[in-house]
């Protein structure tokens, strides 16, 4: 996906030999996550989406929650690219069951 490649340009210098990332790694049950970042001994799952409305966004949250369940993790990240002129960019914390999702809209 193009948004993964663009995003990697920004955070690769931050990792700078201390971390690594994997684009679209596959889980054992054949699901593909968008991006997994390995940094200072921690694994972070990042779901990337293009904003297509609230229903699509909620499906993305559920998808991320499923990945977190699979890896027995409680915190994940979602980055949405919103190309609407009237967008509301920002970062928010979403509690979904026992999971904490950090969502950013750019």
C-alpha positions as CSV (number, residue, x, y, z in Angstrom):
1,X,0.0,0.0,0.0
2,X,1.3,3.4,-0.9
3,X,0.5,5.0,2.6
4,X,2.8,2.4,4.3
5,X,5.7,3.4,2.0
6,X,5.2,7.2,2.5
7,X,4.9,6.7,6.3
8,X,8.1,4.7,6.4
9,X,10.0,7.6,5.0
10,X,9.1,9.6,8.1
11,X,9.9,7.1,10.8
12,X,12.9,5.2,9.4
13,X,15.3,7.9,10.6
14,X,13.8,7.7,14.1
15,X,14.5,3.9,14.2
16,X,18.0,4.6,13.1
17,X,19.5,1.2,13.9
18,X,17.7,0.9,17.2
19,X,14.6,-0.7,15.7
20,X,13.2,-2.2,12.6
21,X,9.8,-2.6,10.8
22,X,8.0,-5.1,8.7
23,X,5.4,-4.2,6.1
24,X,2.4,-6.5,5.8
25,X,3.7,-9.3,7.9
26,X,1.4,-12.4,7.8
27,X,0.1,-14.0,11.0
28,X,-0.1,-17.8,11.3
29,X,-3.8,-17.7,10.5
30,X,-3.0,-16.0,7.2
31,X,-4.1,-12.5,8.1
32,X,-1.9,-9.6,7.0
33,X,-1.2,-6.7,9.3
34,X,-0.2,-3.4,7.8
35,X,2.9,-2.6,9.8
36,X,4.7,-4.0,12.8
37,X,7.4,-1.8,14.3
38,X,10.1,-3.4,16.5
39,X,11.7,-0.7,18.7
40,X,13.9,-1.1,21.8
41,X,12.6,-4.7,22.4
42,X,8.9,-3.9,22.0
43,X,6.6,-4.9,19.2
44,X,4.0,-2.3,18.1
45,X,1.2,-3.0,15.6
46,X,0.1,-0.2,13.4
47,X,-3.0,-0.3,11.2
48,X,-3.1,2.3,8.3
49,X,-6.3,3.4,6.7
50,X,-7.6,6.0,4.3
51,X,-10.6,7.7,5.9
52,X,-13.8,6.5,4.3
53,X,-16.3,7.3,7.0
54,X,-17.1,6.1,10.6
55,X,-18.3,2.6,9.6
56,X,-15.1,1.9,7.7
57,X,-13.1,3.3,10.6
58,X,-14.8,1.1,13.2
59,X,-14.1,-1.9,11.1
60,X,-10.4,-0.9,11.1
61,X,-10.6,-0.6,14.9
62,X,-12.1,-4.1,15.1
63,X,-9.4,-5.4,12.8
64,X,-6.6,-3.9,14.9
65,X,-8.2,-5.3,18.0
66,X,-8.2,-8.8,16.4
67,X,-4.4,-8.5,15.7
68,X,-3.9,-7.4,19.3
69,X,-5.8,-10.5,20.5
70,X,-3.7,-12.7,18.3
71,X,-0.5,-11.4,19.8
72,X,-1.9,-11.1,23.4
73,X,-1.3,-7.3,23.4
74,X,-3.4,-4.6,25.0
75,X,-2.3,-1.5,23.0
76,X,-2.2,-0.8,19.3
77,X,-2.1,2.1,16.9
78,X,-4.1,3.3,13.9
79,X,-3.2,6.0,11.5
80,X,-5.9,7.4,9.2
81,X,-5.2,9.5,6.2
82,X,-8.1,11.9,5.7
83,X,-8.1,13.9,2.4
84,X,-11.4,15.7,3.2
85,X,-11.1,19.5,3.3
86,X,-13.1,19.7,6.6
87,X,-11.2,17.0,8.4
88,X,-10.4,17.2,12.1
89,X,-6.8,16.0,12.5
90,X,-5.5,14.9,15.8
91,X,-4.8,12.0,18.2
92,X,-7.3,10.3,20.4
93,X,-7.4,7.2,22.7
94,X,-10.1,4.7,22.1
95,X,-10.9,2.0,24.6
96,X,-12.3,-1.1,22.8
97,X,-13.0,-3.8,25.3
98,X,-9.8,-4.4,27.2
99,X,-7.7,-2.8,24.4
100,X,-6.3,0.8,24.1
101,X,-6.1,2.0,20.6
102,X,-4.2,5.2,19.8
103,X,-5.7,6.7,16.7
104,X,-4.2,9.5,14.7
105,X,-5.9,11.3,11.8
106,X,-3.7,13.3,9.4
